[in-house]
Amino acid sequence: MQSVAERGTLTAPRPAVRGTGKHGVMAFSSILKKVAMALTGLGMFLFLIGHLAGNLLLLKGPDSFNGYAAFLAKIPLVVPVEIGLLLLALLHIASAVSVTLGNWTARPQRYAVKRTAGSSTFASRTMWIGGLVLAVFIPLHVWMFKYGDHHGPQELYGLVMRSFQNPLIAFGYAFAMIPLGLHLSHGFASAFQTLGINRPRLRPRLRAAGAVLGWLIALGFLVLPFWGFFGQ
């Protein structure tokens, strides 16, 4: 039987280096995608607040609403802003899809046992479903009201009100506000957590703020189709 000296000097195994190589690059890429999703989500959250404020002028009548639309049309930067919003939305969708598929791939047995984590909510578990609904709703919404007939009776105000007289459009619009509220209410706090603002004292406050702001925005938009359908 050979001795240790005859076999040669034993070398201690090198400790594995974490965060390097392929796995390190993948982890860093995943972080970047989540940060991109958080930042673009917060950007669109701010846009929706301003968009809702303008749309609520519909309740004041054609002069106020059409005046607001005419004011926006005269702003020289409106087209670059629209392009920026489009890019923001596309980046948010791309990063969200990539992160979601990555999570599913990392957990191939996710359906083997149904288990709800303590921090899991209905909104968090249905984010991808709400995202799909909004991905269909938003292009239809833009196509209908941005590229519709603005030169008919009462201009854009008339186009919106006539559209909401159609029950399919009015109630379809109203239905889309449910996933919007869920998406915003969860996404607000989740975005701040992704960006590292997740101290234990702040978490319940951010969740409460997200729930209040998200559902206020959704309910504000929900008023519009009901106003058009029942108020005329």
C-alpha positions in Angstrom: 0.0 0.0 0.0 1.5 3.4 -1.1 2.3 6.0 1.5 1.2 9.6 1.2 4.7 10.6 0.2 4.7 8.0 -2.6 1.4 9.2 -3.9 2.4 12.8 -3.9 1.5 15.8 -1.9 -2.2 16.1 -1.2 -3.7 19.5 -2.2 -6.7 20.9 -0.3 -9.7 21.5 -2.5 -10.1 25.2 -3.5 -13.3 26.8 -2.1 -15.9 27.6 -4.7 -16.0 31.3 -5.8 -19.5 32.6 -5.7 -20.8 35.2 -8.1 -18.2 34.6 -10.8 -18.4 33.0 -14.2 -21.7 32.2 -16.0 -23.8 32.2 -12.8 -22.4 35.5 -11.7 -23.2 37.1 -15.0 -26.7 35.6 -15.0 -27.3 36.9 -11.5 -26.2 40.4 -12.4 -28.3 40.4 -15.5 -31.3 39.3 -13.4 -30.7 42.2 -11.1 -30.5 44.7 -13.9 -33.8 43.4 -15.4 -35.5 43.8 -12.1 -34.2 47.3 -11.6 -35.3 48.2 -15.1 -38.7 46.9 -14.4 -38.9 48.8 -11.2 -37.8 52.1 -12.7 -40.0 51.9 -15.8 -42.9 50.9 -13.6 -42.5 53.9 -11.3 -42.2 56.1 -14.4 -45.5 54.9 -15.8 -47.1 55.2 -12.4 -46.2 58.9 -12.4 -47.5 59.3 -16.0 -50.8 57.7 -15.0 -51.3 60.3 -12.3 -51.0 63.1 -14.8 -53.0 61.3 -17.4 -55.8 60.7 -15.0 -55.8 64.4 -13.9 -56.3 65.4 -17.5 -58.9 62.8 -18.3 -61.0 63.8 -15.3 -61.7 67.1 -17.2 -64.1 65.0 -19.2 -66.5 65.5 -16.2 -66.4 69.3 -16.7 -67.7 69.1 -20.3 -66.5 69.5 -23.8 -64.9 72.9 -23.5 -62.6 71.9 -20.7 -61.7 68.5 -22.1 -61.2 69.7 -25.7 -59.2 72.7 -24.4 -56.9 70.4 -22.5 -56.5 68.2 -25.7 -55.7 71.2 -27.8 -53.2 72.4 -25.2 -51.3 69.1 -25.3 -51.3 69.1 -29.2 -49.5 72.5 -29.2 -46.7 71.4 -27.0 -43.6 70.8 -29.2 -42.2 68.0 -27.1 -45.4 66.0 -27.1 -44.2 63.6 -29.8 -40.8 62.9 -28.2 -42.6 62.3 -24.9 -45.0 59.9 -26.5 -42.0 58.0 -28.1 -40.3 58.0 -24.7 -43.5 56.5 -23.1 -43.7 53.9 -25.7 -40.0 52.9 -25.1 -40.7 52.9 -21.4 -43.6 50.6 -21.8 -41.7 48.2 -24.1 -38.8 48.1 -21.7 -41.1 47.4 -18.8 -42.8 44.6 -20.7 -39.6 43.0 -21.9 -38.0 43.1 -18.5 -41.1 41.8 -16.8 -41.5 38.9 -19.3 -37.8 38.0 -18.9 -37.9 38.1 -15.1 -41.1 36.1 -15.0 -39.8 33.4 -17.3 -36.6 33.3 -15.4 -38.5 32.7 -12.2 -40.5 29.9 -13.7 -37.4 28.3 -15.2 -35.7 28.4 -11.8 -38.6 26.7 -10.1 -39.7 23.8 -12.5 -41.6 22.1 -9.7 -43.6 25.2 -8.7 -46.9 23.4 -9.4 -46.0 20.2 -7.5 -47.2 21.6 -4.2 -49.5 24.6 -3.9 -48.2 26.8 -1.1 -48.9 30.4 -0.4 -46.0 32.3 1.2 -46.7 34.6 4.1 -45.9 37.7 2.1 -47.8 36.5 -1.0 -50.9 38.3 -2.0 -53.6 37.9 -4.7 -52.1 41.0 -6.5 -48.6 39.5 -6.5 -49.7 36.1 -7.7 -51.7 37.6 -10.6 -49.2 40.3 -11.8 -48.5 38.4 -15.0 -52.2 37.9 -15.8 -52.9 41.6 -15.2 -49.9 42.5 -17.3 -51.3 40.5 -20.2 -54.8 42.1 -19.9 -53.2 45.6 -19.9 -50.9 44.7 -22.8 -54.0 44.1 -24.8 -56.1 47.0 -23.4 -53.5 49.8 -23.7 -52.9 49.6 -27.5 -56.6 49.3 -28.1 -57.2 52.4 -25.9 -54.5 54.4 -27.7 -55.7 53.4 -31.1 -59.4 54.2 -30.3 -58.9 57.7 -28.8 -55.7 59.0 -30.2 -56.3 58.0 -33.8 -60.1 58.1 -33.8 -62.2 60.9 -35.4 -61.5 64.1 -33.5 -63.3 66.3 -36.0 -66.8 65.0 -35.4 -69.4 66.6 -33.2 -67.7 68.0 -30.0 -64.4 66.8 -31.2 -62.4 64.5 -28.9 -65.0 64.9 -26.1 -67.7 63.7 -28.5 -65.5 60.8 -29.6 -65.0 59.6 -26.0 -68.6 60.0 -25.0 -69.9 58.3 -28.1 -67.5 55.4 -27.5 -68.6 55.0 -23.9 -72.2 54.7 -25.1 -71.2 51.3 -26.5 -71.6 48.9 -23.6 -68.9 46.6 -24.9 -66.4 49.5 -24.8 -67.6 51.0 -21.6 -67.7 47.7 -19.6 -64.5 46.4 -21.3 -62.7 49.6 -20.2 -64.1 49.2 -16.7 -63.0 45.6 -16.4 -59.5 46.5 -17.4 -59.3 48.8 -14.4 -59.4 45.8 -12.1 -56.0 44.4 -13.2 -54.7 48.0 -13.4 -55.5 48.5 -9.7 -54.0 45.2 -8.7 -50.9 45.8 -10.8 -50.3 49.3 -9.4 -51.1 48.5 -5.8 -48.5 45.6 -5.7 -46.0 47.1 -8.2 -45.5 50.4 -6.2 -44.1 48.7 -3.1 -42.4 46.0 -5.0 -40.5 48.6 -7.1 -39.1 50.3 -4.0 -38.1 47.0 -2.5 -36.2 46.1 -5.7 -34.4 49.4 -5.5 -33.3 48.6 -2.0 -35.8 50.7 -0.1 -37.1 47.9 2.1 -36.4 48.7 5.7 -38.8 46.8 8.0 -40.5 50.0 9.2 -41.0 51.2 5.6 -42.5 48.0 4.2 -46.0 48.3 5.6 -46.1 52.0 4.8 -45.1 51.4 1.2 -47.6 48.6 0.8 -50.3 50.8 2.2 -49.3 53.7 0.0 -49.3 51.5 -3.0 -52.7 50.1 -2.2 -54.2 53.5 -1.7 -52.6 55.2 -4.7 -53.0 52.3 -7.0 -56.7 51.8 -6.4 -57.4 55.6 -6.4 -55.9 55.8 -9.9 -57.9 52.7 -11.0 -61.1 54.1 -9.5 -60.5 57.5 -11.1 -60.3 55.9 -14.5 -63.2 53.7 -13.7 -65.4 56.8 -13.3 -65.0 57.8 -16.9 -66.8 54.9 -18.7 -69.6 54.9 -16.2 -69.9 58.7 -16.6 -70.1 58.3 -20.4 -72.5 55.3 -20.3 -74.9 56.3 -17.5 -74.5 60.0 -17.4 -75.6 60.8 -20.9 
